[in-house]
Amino acid sequence: MNLNVRGVHYQPSNETMEFLNKKLKKLSFAEDYLHDLDITMKRETVGQGFHLDAMLHFKWGTEKVVSYDCYELYEGIEMLVDKIESVARKEKSKVVDK
């Protein structure tokens, strides 16, 4: 799985990247069919908080987008990874069922 992380109005620190990589270990079950994972961390200019987007690219050509808005970055990362895990499991079950 290829991981691409970028920040908009925000530069992810080394601690943030380590935390993200630790949480993404939960996706080890999906490494054989999840081709690319693009994560964008955007610091909101109005108010405080972050907007997190993840684009999942599956090897059979399907793309899914997962988003989460939060005030705490690390809480948002945890919730985003949980959503990614849920979407990956659901998409895999769809392909297996067909």
N, C-alpha and C positions, 0 to 999 in steps of 0.2 A: 504494500500500500504506500503510495506516494503522498506525503503530507506537505501542504503548503499553507503557511500561516502569515498573514499580513495585517498590519494595523493602519487605520485611517484616523488621523488626528491623535494617534497614540503609537508609541513604540514599545512592543512587548519586551519586558525585561527577561533576564535569564531565569529568574525565579518563576515568572509566569510561564515560560516555555517548559521548565522542568515540571511544574504542576500539571500543565496540559499534557505532556508526554506521559506522566504517571497515570492520569485519568484515562488516557486513550488506550492504555494496556487492557482495559475492559473490552476493547474491540478486537482482541486477538482472534476471536472466533470468525471474524469477517474478513480476515486478511486475504483469503483465497479468492473472494469474489468482489471485494471492495477495491477498485483500481486506484482511484484518487480521492483525496479528501482535502478540500480547500476551505480554510477557516479565515474569516475576516472579523477583526475586532475593531469596532468603530466607537470612539469616544463621542458622545452626544455633545453638540455645541450649545444646545438650548437645555438648560437644567443640568443635572448631573446624572451620570450613569453611562452605561455601555449598551451597544446593540451588537449582538453576536450572530453571525451567519455562518452556516456550514453547507457546502455543496458536496454531495456524495455522488461519485461516478462509479457505477457498477460495471463489471466486465461485459455484461450483455447489452450495454448501451443506455440503460436507464439513468437518469439524473434526478436527484431529489434535493430539495432545499429545506433546511431546518433553521429556524431563527429563534432568538430569545433576547428579551430586553431585561436589563437588571441594573441595580445600583451598585452592587458589590461584584467585582470582576470574577473573583474565585468562585463565588456562589453561582454566577452565570455560567462559568466553565463547567461546573459539575452538572448543572441542569441541561446544558447543551449536549454534553457527552451522553447523558441519560436519554435524551431525545434521539440522538444519532443511533444509539444502540437499539432503541425501539424501532426506528425506521428500517435499520439494516435487517433486523430479525423479521419484520413484517414483509419486506421486499423479498427476502430469501424464501420465506414460506410461500409467497405467491408463485415464485418460479418453480419450486419443488412441486406444488400442487398441480401445475400445468404439465 
